[in-house]
């Protein structure tokens, strides 16, 4: 029976590591998208303000 428990623990550990990696990858992508969004908002703000400054 100890072998069955070990197999279950190994399977659980492998599954946990897969889920953790997936979660980490998703969080990394979310941060990248957030940075892109902030940069695009900054560019829009600059474009809206710049024409008014040149007047």
N, C-alpha and C positions, 0 to 999 in steps of 0.2 A: 503493500500500500504506500509506503513512503515515495515510491517512484511516481505514482499517480499524483500525489501532492506536488512533487517537484515539477512534473509536467504542467500542472495547472498554474503553478507559480511562474514558470517560465513563459507560458502563453500569456498570462496576465501582464507580466513585465513587458513582453514584446508589444502587446496591444497598447499598453500605457505609453510606451516610448513612441509608437506610431502616432497616437493621438497628440502627444506633447509636441512632436515635430510638426504635425499639421497645424496645430494651434499657433505655434511659433511662426510658421510660414505665413499664416493668415494675418497675424499681428504685424509682421514685417511689411506685408503688402499694404495693410491699412495705413501704416505710418507713411509709406511712400506716397500713397494717394492723397493723404492729408497734406503732405508737404507740397505736392503738385497743385492742389487746390488753393493753398495759401499763396503760393507764388503767382498763380493765375489771377487771384483776387488783387494782389499787389499790382500786377501789370494793368489790370482794368482800372484801378484807382489812379495810377500814374497817368494813364491815357485820358482819363476824365479830367484830371486836374491840370495837366500840361497845357491843353489848348486855352484854358482860362488864364493861365499865367502869361502867355505870349500876347495877350490883348493889350 
